[in-house]
Amino acid sequence: MSGFGHHAPPAPQPEGPSPAPPPGPISQSVAIGFRAVYIAMALLGVLWLASNFREIAPDSQAVVLRFGRIVRAQQAGLLIAWPRPIEQVRLLPGPDRQLSQEVTALPPESAAAATLVSGTGESGTLPRGLAAYLTGDGNVMLLNATLIYRIADPMGYTLSQSHVAPALDRLFRAATVRLTAGRNLNDFLAVANGSPAGGNAPGTVALRSEVRGALLDLVNARLRELAQAGASLGVEVQRIDMTAWLPPQAKVAFDAVLTATQAADRGVAVASTDAEHRKQEANQERDRLLAAAQATAQELVSGAGVDTARILALEHEETPQTRNSILLREYRAGVSSIMGRVGSETVIDPQGGVRFVLPGKSR
């Protein structure tokens, strides 16, 4: 080993291609940019997937449409739905929220009808939206109303939302025509301005509630018929605020009739009061006459009792043995009393021959 040099073995050569050179700054920037884009796309995708996650307020409800088709409805709470355009969410008022709609009137068919409804001339205080209805007794009433309703079926309401307002107008008109045709004008005077039954009298309030309740039942019955026929509006009417008016031409005559009726009622009241006074006076006079007659009768009975007391006593004393003597005694007492009153008398023997000729009346 001492004379020979030591040589290290040669280094092993790597097999395969040589490693690529490290990327340059441009390549690194591009790679970082793509990563950032991927992360942003992922975040956007997550946000897109959660875009229809929302909370429904307590006074609202939602309808979910998938590609334009209604799939479900949800009340208040957390709503999870596919993002747009897969599913769309429509927010609607909750079932407890009340919506209002004023019933619009149809355009008048003629100038006379327009004058009847609008009240041009002396009366210009009638509100807009009045419609004329014929009652069962041939009179005309002007009515305007506001419907208070709620969304009972959100799916049906979503399908027919654009038709709800005109449909409610038509249903109210049809129900009102049927109601007024079966009632008289006096049934609506309780809800008409200036009526004799106006105010807050118990009878007025009861009649007003009856008319509105009957109209409400008719409108809801027609809504149920539409739902059974597959054309549900998805609403339920809860209240009808209705006001009845008289046509301006009829109000003058109505006021005159009202004045005459009030005057007649006053006359009837005065006559009833007078009759009651007369009745009380007659009752008092009757009581006085009855008391006087009873007193007189009692006095006569007492006198008759005194007069018959002696005869009754004789009746108790009478026996077959004493009858003749009692009769003779009473006869003598009676004759003595008579003779005492007469003073003198002339006795004629009917068996004698003396005859008298007495003057008579000339004929």
SULPEBEL-V175241 format. One record per residue. N is the residue number from 1. RES is the residue in one letter. PHI is phi as a letter, one per 30 degrees, with the letter a starting at -180 (999 if undefined). Layout:
((N/RES/PHI) (N/RES/PHI))
This chain:
((1/M/999) (2/S/d) (3/G/c) (4/F/c) (5/G/d) (6/H/c) (7/H/c) (8/A/d) (9/P/d) (10/P/d) (11/A/d) (12/P/d) (13/Q/d) (14/P/d) (15/E/c) (16/G/j) (17/P/d) (18/S/d) (19/P/d) (20/A/d) (21/P/d) (22/P/e) (23/P/d) (24/G/d) (25/P/d) (26/I/d) (27/S/d) (28/Q/d) (29/S/d) (30/V/d) (31/A/d) (32/I/d) (33/G/d) (34/F/d) (35/R/d) (36/A/d) (37/V/d) (38/Y/d) (39/I/d) (40/A/d) (41/M/d) (42/A/d) (43/L/d) (44/L/d) (45/G/d) (46/V/d) (47/L/d) (48/W/d) (49/L/d) (50/A/c) (51/S/d) (52/N/c) (53/F/d) (54/R/b) (55/E/c) (56/I/d) (57/A/d) (58/P/d) (59/D/c) (60/S/b) (61/Q/b) (62/A/b) (63/V/b) (64/V/c) (65/L/c) (66/R/c) (67/F/h) (68/G/i) (69/R/c) (70/I/d) (71/V/c) (72/R/a) (73/A/b) (74/Q/b) (75/Q/d) (76/A/d) (77/G/k) (78/L/d) (79/L/c) (80/I/c) (81/A/b) (82/W/d) (83/P/d) (84/R/d) (85/P/c) (86/I/d) (87/E/b) (88/Q/c) (89/V/c) (90/R/c) (91/L/d) (92/L/b) (93/P/d) (94/G/d) (95/P/d) (96/D/c) (97/R/d) (98/Q/c) (99/L/c) (100/S/b) (101/Q/b) (102/E/d) (103/V/d) (104/T/d) (105/A/c) (106/L/d) (107/P/d) (108/P/d) (109/E/d) (110/S/a) (111/A/d) (112/A/d) (113/A/d) (114/A/d) (115/T/d) (116/L/d) (117/V/d) (118/S/d) (119/G/i) (120/T/d) (121/G/j) (122/E/d) (123/S/c) (124/G/b) (125/T/c) (126/L/d) (127/P/d) (128/R/d) (129/G/i) (130/L/d) (131/A/b) (132/A/d) (133/Y/b) (134/L/c) (135/T/d) (136/G/d) (137/D/c) (138/G/i) (139/N/c) (140/V/c) (141/M/b) (142/L/c) (143/L/b) (144/N/b) (145/A/b) (146/T/b) (147/L/c) (148/I/c) (149/Y/b) (150/R/b) (151/I/d) (152/A/c) (153/D/b) (154/P/d) (155/M/d) (156/G/d) (157/Y/d) (158/T/d) (159/L/d) (160/S/c) (161/Q/d) (162/S/d) (163/H/c) (164/V/d) (165/A/d) (166/P/d) (167/A/d) (168/L/d) (169/D/d) (170/R/d) (171/L/d) (172/F/d) (173/R/d) (174/A/d) (175/A/d) (176/T/d) (177/V/d) (178/R/d) (179/L/d) (180/T/d) (181/A/d) (182/G/c) (183/R/b) (184/N/c) (185/L/d) (186/N/d) (187/D/d) (188/F/c) (189/L/d) (190/A/d) (191/V/c) (192/A/c) (193/N/d) (194/G/i) (195/S/d) (196/P/d) (197/A/c) (198/G/d) (199/G/j) (200/N/c) (201/A/d) (202/P/e) (203/G/d) (204/T/d) (205/V/d) (206/A/d) (207/L/d) (208/R/d) (209/S/d) (210/E/d) (211/V/d) (212/R/d) (213/G/d) (214/A/d) (215/L/d) (216/L/d) (217/D/d) (218/L/d) (219/V/d) (220/N/d) (221/A/d) (222/R/d) (223/L/d) (224/R/d) (225/E/d) (226/L/d) (227/A/d) (228/Q/d) (229/A/d) (230/G/i) (231/A/b) (232/S/d) (233/L/d) (234/G/i) (235/V/b) (236/E/b) (237/V/d) (238/Q/c) (239/R/a) (240/I/b) (241/D/c) (242/M/b) (243/T/b) (244/A/c) (245/W/b) (246/L/c) (247/P/d) (248/P/e) (249/Q/d) (250/A/d) (251/K/d) (252/V/d) (253/A/d) (254/F/d) (255/D/d) (256/A/d) (257/V/d) (258/L/d) (259/T/d) (260/A/d) (261/T/d) (262/Q/d) (263/A/d) (264/A/d) (265/D/d) (266/R/d) (267/G/d) (268/V/d) (269/A/d) (270/V/d) (271/A/d) (272/S/d) (273/T/d) (274/D/d) (275/A/d) (276/E/d) (277/H/d) (278/R/d) (279/K/d) (280/Q/d) (281/E/d) (282/A/d) (283/N/d) (284/Q/d) (285/E/d) (286/R/d) (287/D/d) (288/R/d) (289/L/d) (290/L/d) (291/A/d) (292/A/d) (293/A/d) (294/Q/d) (295/A/d) (296/T/d) (297/A/d) (298/Q/d) (299/E/d) (300/L/d) (301/V/d) (302/S/d) (303/G/d) (304/A/d) (305/G/d) (306/V/d) (307/D/d) (308/T/c) (309/A/d) (310/R/d) (311/I/d) (312/L/d) (313/A/d) (314/L/d) (315/E/d) (316/H/d) (317/E/d) (318/E/d) (319/T/b) (320/P/e) (321/Q/d) (322/T/c) (323/R/d) (324/N/d) (325/S/d) (326/I/d) (327/L/d) (328/L/d) (329/R/d) (330/E/d) (331/Y/d) (332/R/d) (333/A/d) (334/G/d) (335/V/d) (336/S/d) (337/S/d) (338/I/d) (339/M/d) (340/G/d) (341/R/d) (342/V/d) (343/G/j) (344/S/b) (345/E/a) (346/T/c) (347/V/c) (348/I/b) (349/D/d) (350/P/d) (351/Q/d) (352/G/d) (353/G/c) (354/V/d) (355/R/b) (356/F/c) (357/V/c) (358/L/c) (359/P/d) (360/G/c) (361/K/d) (362/S/d) (363/R/c))
